[in-house]
Amino acid sequence: MRNTFKIYPNDKLPKQFKFPDYYLKLSRNLDDINKIEYFPWWFEDAEDDIDSYIKILKRLTGVDYLISFARNGDWAACFKITDFSGDPRVYVYDLGNKNNNYEYNDFNDWLQSEMKNIL
């Protein structure tokens, strides 16, 4: 069972973009998630070539500047790296059907909703 995951380094992201605090905490220690039986999402390690990854996600979703941070089968939970709020919205896409998608106000909202679905 993984205990950490690799995030994109600051030099690969716009200077104003900030990851949510709890997402950063989880990247260093997944104990809170690992305690949840049957949590269906896995947190992705950052890809080396962020520009290519953004282009792939745009082709699959129709939305530019997304980076996915978690996957559940064909579903991808993403941040938009042009959201400079410090607590970016979460966009969730079925990568096989871009019309099947939904949004959350922020990372904590997404995580709480996903945890409610399994508890």
N, C-alpha and C positions, 0 to 999 in steps of 0.2 A: 504494500500500500504506500502510495506516494505521500510525502509529508511537506513538500514544497513544490513550487512551479516557478518558471522563469518568465518575468515580465519584460516588455520592451524597454530598453534603456532610454533615458531622457534624450540622448543625442539623436535618436531615431524618430522622435515625436516632435510636434510643434512645441515651442517653448512654453506656451500658455496652457497646454494640456496637462491636467493632473488626474492621476488615478484616484478613485475613492479610497479613503483611509482604510476601511475594513477589507477591501480587496488587497491592498498592500500588505496588511497584517496576515491575511490568508496565504499570500504568496510565500511568506516566510515560515508559516506553520499551519498546516491543514487539519490539526487535531479536532477543531470544532466540527468540521465537515466529516472527518473520518469516523466520528462518533455516531453519525446518523446512518442507520441501517437503510440500505437501498436508495441512497441519494443518487439520482440518475445522471447527473451532470459530472463531467470531469473538466478540470481547469487546464487550459492549454498552455504549453510552453510557447514563448514568443518565437516567431519565425525569423530567420536571418534576414530575409529580404522583405521588409515591410511594404515597400512600394508594389512589388509583385502581388503580395498577399491582398493589399487593398484593391488592386485591379481585379483579382479573382472574385473577391466578395462583391464588388460592384457588378460584375457580369452575372453573378448568381442572384443578387438581390435587387439590382437596379439603383442602389444607393451608394454614393461615393463616400470615401473616408471612414469606412467601418473597419474595425479590427475585432475579431472575435476573441473572447476570453474564456469561453466555456462551450462545450459541446455535449449533446445528448442525441446520439444517432445522427440523423440528418439535420437536427436543429442546432443553430448556433446563436449564442447570446453575445451581443456586440456592444462596443462603445463607438461613438463617432468622435474621431480625434479632433474635430473642429468645435467640439463642445468644451468651452473654456471655463465652465462653471465651477470646476473642482469636484463636482459630484454629477458626472454625466448621466444622461438618460441611458437606459438599456433597451436595445432593439433586438428582438428575437425573431429569427427567420428560419423557416423550413427551406433548406438549401435546394431541395428538389422542387419547390413550388413557391416562388417569391411572393405570390399573392397571399400566402398563408403566413402571417406575421402579426406580431403584437409588440407593445412597448410598455416600459415601466418608467416611473419617475426617476429612479436612481438604482444603484446597485443593491442597496439594502432592501428596497421595495421588491426587486426581482428575487433576491435570495429568500426573503420571508414568504413570498408567494410560492416559490418552489418547495420550500420546507412544509408549508401548509398542505400542499398537494400530496405529500407522502406520509404525513403524520395523521 
